Amino acid sequence: MADKKLDITGVVCPFCVLKVKNAMEQIVSGDTLTILSDHPPAAKDSIPAFAEMNGWKCSVHESAPGLWELTIRK
């Protein structure tokens, strides 16, 4: 298993989801993608919904005020 990191701070929707989609295409089943985002709609809604739609497990926590860390397991 591998853990890939993706920093999308400063990126807004729909580009957040597109970057996550591209990163998820680069990893294999069982791997995780850890994402840093400062865009609330992406961190709280868009990315978790995208993960769920694809059957992936997603966890979200606010690591600092206005900064979220999301982990998606493929």
C-alpha positions as a Markdown table, in Angstrom:
| # | Residue | x | y | z |
|---|---|---|---|---|
| 1 | Met | 0.0 | 0.0 | 0.0 |
| 2 | Ala | 1.1 | 3.5 | -0.8 |
| 3 | Asp | 0.1 | 6.9 | 0.4 |
| 4 | Lys | 0.1 | 9.8 | -2.1 |
| 5 | Lys | -0.3 | 13.4 | -1.1 |
| 6 | Leu | -2.1 | 16.1 | -3.0 |
| 7 | Asp | -2.0 | 19.8 | -2.0 |
| 8 | Ile | -4.8 | 21.7 | -3.6 |
| 9 | Thr | -4.7 | 24.8 | -1.4 |
| 10 | Gly | -5.7 | 27.8 | -3.5 |
| 11 | Val | -7.7 | 25.7 | -6.0 |
| 12 | Val | -11.4 | 26.1 | -6.3 |
| 13 | Cys | -14.2 | 23.9 | -7.7 |
| 14 | Pro | -14.6 | 22.3 | -10.1 |
| 15 | Phe | -10.8 | 22.1 | -10.4 |
| 16 | Cys | -10.5 | 20.5 | -6.9 |
| 17 | Val | -12.5 | 17.4 | -7.9 |
| 18 | Leu | -10.7 | 17.2 | -11.3 |
| 19 | Lys | -7.3 | 17.2 | -9.5 |
| 20 | Val | -8.5 | 14.5 | -7.1 |
| 21 | Lys | -9.9 | 12.5 | -10.0 |
| 22 | Asn | -6.5 | 12.6 | -11.8 |
| 23 | Ala | -4.6 | 11.7 | -8.7 |
| 24 | Met | -7.0 | 8.7 | -7.9 |
| 25 | Glu | -6.4 | 7.4 | -11.4 |
| 26 | Gln | -2.6 | 7.2 | -10.6 |
| 27 | Ile | -3.0 | 4.9 | -7.5 |
| 28 | Val | -4.2 | 1.3 | -7.2 |
| 29 | Ser | -6.8 | -0.4 | -5.0 |
| 30 | Gly | -5.8 | -0.3 | -1.3 |
| 31 | Asp | -3.7 | 2.9 | -1.7 |
| 32 | Thr | -4.7 | 6.2 | 0.0 |
| 33 | Leu | -4.7 | 9.7 | -1.2 |
| 34 | Thr | -4.2 | 12.5 | 1.4 |
| 35 | Ile | -5.5 | 15.9 | 0.2 |
| 36 | Leu | -5.0 | 19.3 | 1.7 |
| 37 | Ser | -7.6 | 21.9 | 0.8 |
| 38 | Asp | -8.6 | 25.4 | 1.9 |
| 39 | His | -11.8 | 25.5 | -0.2 |
| 40 | Pro | -14.7 | 24.7 | 2.1 |
| 41 | Pro | -17.2 | 23.5 | -0.6 |
| 42 | Ala | -14.6 | 21.1 | -1.9 |
| 43 | Ala | -13.5 | 19.8 | 1.5 |
| 44 | Lys | -16.9 | 19.5 | 3.0 |
| 45 | Asp | -19.1 | 18.5 | 0.0 |
| 46 | Ser | -17.6 | 18.0 | -3.5 |
| 47 | Ile | -14.6 | 15.7 | -2.7 |
| 48 | Pro | -16.4 | 13.5 | -0.2 |
| 49 | Ala | -19.4 | 13.2 | -2.5 |
| 50 | Phe | -17.0 | 12.3 | -5.4 |
| 51 | Ala | -15.3 | 9.6 | -3.3 |
| 52 | Glu | -18.7 | 8.1 | -2.2 |
| 53 | Met | -20.0 | 8.1 | -5.7 |
| 54 | Asn | -16.9 | 6.0 | -6.7 |
| 55 | Gly | -17.2 | 3.6 | -3.7 |
| 56 | Trp | -14.2 | 4.9 | -1.9 |
| 57 | Lys | -13.9 | 5.6 | 1.8 |
| 58 | Cys | -13.3 | 9.3 | 2.6 |
| 59 | Ser | -12.5 | 10.9 | 6.0 |
| 60 | Val | -12.3 | 14.7 | 6.5 |
| 61 | His | -10.9 | 16.7 | 9.4 |
| 62 | Glu | -10.1 | 20.4 | 9.8 |
| 63 | Ser | -6.3 | 20.3 | 10.5 |
| 64 | Ala | -6.2 | 24.1 | 11.1 |
| 65 | Pro | -8.7 | 26.9 | 10.8 |
| 66 | Gly | -9.7 | 27.0 | 7.2 |
| 67 | Leu | -7.6 | 24.0 | 6.2 |
| 68 | Trp | -8.9 | 20.5 | 5.8 |
| 69 | Glu | -7.1 | 17.2 | 5.4 |
| 70 | Leu | -9.1 | 14.5 | 3.5 |
| 71 | Thr | -8.0 | 10.9 | 3.2 |
| 72 | Ile | -9.5 | 8.7 | 0.5 |
| 73 | Arg | -8.8 | 5.0 | 0.4 |
| 74 | Lys | -9.2 | 3.5 | -3.1 |
